[in-house]
Amino acid sequence: MSVEYKINEPISTDQFIELLTNSTLGDRRPIQDRECMEGMISNSNLTVSAWDLGKLVGLSRSVTDFHYACYLSDLVVAESHQKMGIGKQLQIITQSELGPRCKLILIAAPSANEYYEHIGFANNERCWVLDRDSSVHS
């Protein structure tokens, strides 16, 4: 297997949904909401993708200013290609695209905490989330 990595390679909504469906992340993303999925992929300003024989098998999808903060929104690898170092390589390439002071920030599923700690991330308990059906209180 020869995986090819690409930076900001165009990815169709169908390719994105198929990758999520073929991974453990599909259960935690709105894959039935095509408009949302299209917005997620088209509004990311840094993507690093992994391709095996022309098929999308991995993706690091981020929103960043390239200087201070990079929010890694999705790190996904197809189940058929997991435990091959693809996820780690996607993060390495993502970080290489960022400025020298830019932090890589992500929210992990609880089951992935051990993985991120193992590869060098520090746990930070200062994250807050406001769901869309909630509002800021006055």
C-alpha positions as CSV (number, residue, x, y, z in Angstrom):
1,M,0.0,0.0,0.0
2,S,1.3,3.4,-1.0
3,V,-0.5,6.3,0.7
4,E,-0.2,9.7,-0.9
5,Y,-0.8,12.8,1.2
6,K,-2.1,16.1,-0.3
7,I,-2.6,19.5,1.1
8,N,-5.9,21.4,0.3
9,E,-6.8,18.8,-2.4
10,P,-10.5,19.3,-3.4
11,I,-12.7,16.8,-1.6
12,S,-16.3,16.3,-2.7
13,T,-19.1,16.1,-0.2
14,D,-19.7,12.5,-1.2
15,Q,-16.0,11.6,-0.6
16,F,-16.2,13.2,2.8
17,I,-19.4,11.4,3.8
18,E,-18.1,8.1,2.5
19,L,-14.9,8.5,4.6
20,L,-16.8,9.3,7.7
21,T,-19.2,6.4,7.1
22,N,-16.2,4.1,6.8
23,S,-14.7,5.3,10.1
24,T,-15.6,5.4,13.8
25,L,-16.3,9.2,13.4
26,G,-19.3,8.7,11.3
27,D,-21.5,8.1,14.3
28,R,-20.6,11.5,15.7
29,R,-21.1,13.6,12.6
30,P,-24.3,14.7,10.9
31,I,-23.7,12.6,7.8
32,Q,-27.4,12.6,6.9
33,D,-27.4,16.4,6.6
34,R,-25.8,16.9,3.2
35,E,-25.9,20.7,3.4
36,C,-24.1,20.7,6.7
37,M,-21.5,18.2,5.4
38,E,-20.9,20.3,2.3
39,G,-20.4,23.4,4.5
40,M,-18.0,21.5,6.8
41,I,-15.7,20.4,4.0
42,S,-15.9,23.6,1.8
43,N,-15.3,26.0,4.7
44,S,-12.2,24.3,6.1
45,N,-9.2,26.4,5.3
46,L,-6.6,23.7,5.8
47,T,-7.1,20.1,4.9
48,V,-4.5,17.3,4.7
49,S,-5.8,14.2,3.0
50,A,-4.5,10.6,2.6
51,W,-5.2,8.7,-0.6
52,D,-4.8,5.1,-1.4
53,L,-5.0,4.3,-5.1
54,G,-7.1,7.4,-5.7
55,K,-9.5,6.7,-2.8
56,L,-9.8,9.1,0.2
57,V,-8.7,7.1,3.3
58,G,-7.8,9.8,5.8
59,L,-8.4,13.5,6.5
60,S,-7.2,16.2,8.8
61,R,-9.8,19.0,8.5
62,S,-9.0,22.3,10.2
63,V,-9.9,26.0,10.6
64,T,-6.9,28.2,11.3
65,D,-5.4,31.6,11.2
66,F,-2.0,29.8,10.6
67,H,-0.3,32.0,13.3
68,Y,-1.8,31.5,16.7
69,A,-4.5,28.7,16.6
70,C,-5.4,25.8,14.4
71,Y,-8.6,24.0,15.3
72,L,-8.4,20.5,14.1
73,S,-12.1,19.8,13.6
74,D,-11.9,16.3,12.2
75,L,-9.1,13.7,12.2
76,V,-10.5,10.7,10.4
77,V,-9.0,7.5,9.0
78,A,-11.0,4.7,7.3
79,E,-11.2,1.7,9.5
80,S,-9.6,-0.4,6.8
81,H,-6.5,1.9,7.1
82,Q,-6.2,2.4,10.8
83,K,-3.2,1.6,12.9
84,M,-0.9,2.3,10.0
85,G,0.4,5.7,11.1
86,I,-1.9,7.6,8.7
87,G,-3.5,9.7,11.5
88,K,-0.2,10.6,13.0
89,Q,1.2,11.6,9.5
90,L,-1.9,13.7,8.8
91,Q,-1.2,15.6,12.1
92,I,2.5,16.0,11.3
93,I,1.7,17.5,7.9
94,T,-1.0,19.7,9.3
95,Q,1.4,21.1,11.9
96,S,4.1,21.6,9.3
97,E,1.7,24.0,7.5
98,L,1.4,26.3,10.5
99,G,3.5,29.1,11.8
100,P,6.1,28.6,14.5
101,R,3.8,29.9,17.3
102,C,0.6,28.2,16.1
103,K,-1.0,25.7,18.5
104,L,-2.8,22.7,17.2
105,I,-6.1,22.4,19.2
106,L,-8.7,19.6,19.1
107,I,-11.5,18.1,21.0
108,A,-11.2,14.3,21.3
109,A,-13.7,11.6,21.9
110,P,-13.0,10.2,25.4
111,S,-11.9,6.9,23.9
112,A,-9.1,8.8,22.0
113,N,-7.6,10.6,25.0
114,E,-4.9,8.0,25.5
115,Y,-3.9,8.2,21.8
116,Y,-3.5,12.0,21.8
117,E,-1.5,11.9,25.1
118,H,0.7,9.2,23.7
119,I,1.7,11.2,20.6
120,G,2.5,14.4,22.6
121,F,-0.7,16.4,23.1
122,A,-1.3,18.0,26.5
123,N,-4.8,17.7,28.0
124,N,-6.5,21.1,28.6
125,E,-9.6,21.3,30.6
126,R,-10.5,24.9,29.5
127,C,-12.7,24.0,26.6
128,W,-16.4,25.1,26.6
129,V,-19.1,24.2,24.2
130,L,-22.4,26.0,23.4
131,D,-24.7,23.7,21.5
132,R,-26.7,25.3,18.6
133,D,-30.0,24.8,20.3
134,S,-28.7,26.7,23.4
135,S,-28.1,30.5,23.6
136,V,-25.8,32.8,25.4
137,H,-27.6,34.0,28.6
138,S,-27.8,37.7,29.4
